[in-house]
Amino acid sequence: MLVAVLSAFLTTVSVCSSKSNYLKTYKGAPYQDSRYHGGAQRIPGRVECAYYDRGGEGIAYHDADAKNNGSGALNPADGTYLNQFRMDEGVDVSYTKFHDQIDNSPYDLVQPPENQLYVGWTEPGEWFNITVQVAHAGVYRADLLYTSNRGGTISIDVNGTDATGPVAISSTFNASDPIAWRQWHHWNVAPSVTSVRLPAGKSVLTVRILSGGNMNLAYFDFKASR
């Protein structure tokens, strides 16, 4: 019993020390703009991928190229908030559209919210950071709203340390859909796609694309495990 208590104590000390060291050197900051007032995203709660941290390439994210293939490209720079959302950054961002049955088609497994921002055009090796504020230390499970043209794997780091290992993301490809490009828009929720132990207070989550790519990641819903 004493050995188990001591082991748990030492693990807690190690996690807290690692967290403190990482946050002292991390140069990113929570996202904010005129509509989204920012601050660390709260857990338990919904963590939006498109609100990844500020800080730029190599600090808040890594992307395969410097161009935002969504905002300002697929979505033309017309002065609107959604079309130009973070268009000068490398992470590829878009949003769900309900005209012409793009993101509200019969081939969705789950219909997403309209105008839901998401990170897309993902490639293996890419990653982005999200600063969170955790109410209580513990294990949290996460549901993920996503699409995946061919399946793949992701992982989540907590304060610079891998916390999940590879997490399998199932394909949402449906051969019955006659429109080829819509294979990137079949939305689904992966319930309890992963669980992660989080310390109380501020932490930085790193979402990494490990394999597969071709995923759209909208948000994680974090709930305390029972």
Secondary structure, 3 states (H helix, E strand, C coil): CHHHHHHHHHHHHHHHHHHHHHHHHCCCECCCCCCCCCCCEEECEEEEHHHCCECCECCCEECCCCCCCCECCCECCCCCCCCCCCCCCCCCEEECCCHHHCCCCCCCCCCCCCCCEEECCCCCCCEEEEEEEECCCEEEEEEEEEEECCCEEEEEEECCEECCCCEEECCCCCCCCCCHHHHHCCCEEEEEEEEEEECCEEEEEEEEEEECCCEEEEEEEEEECC
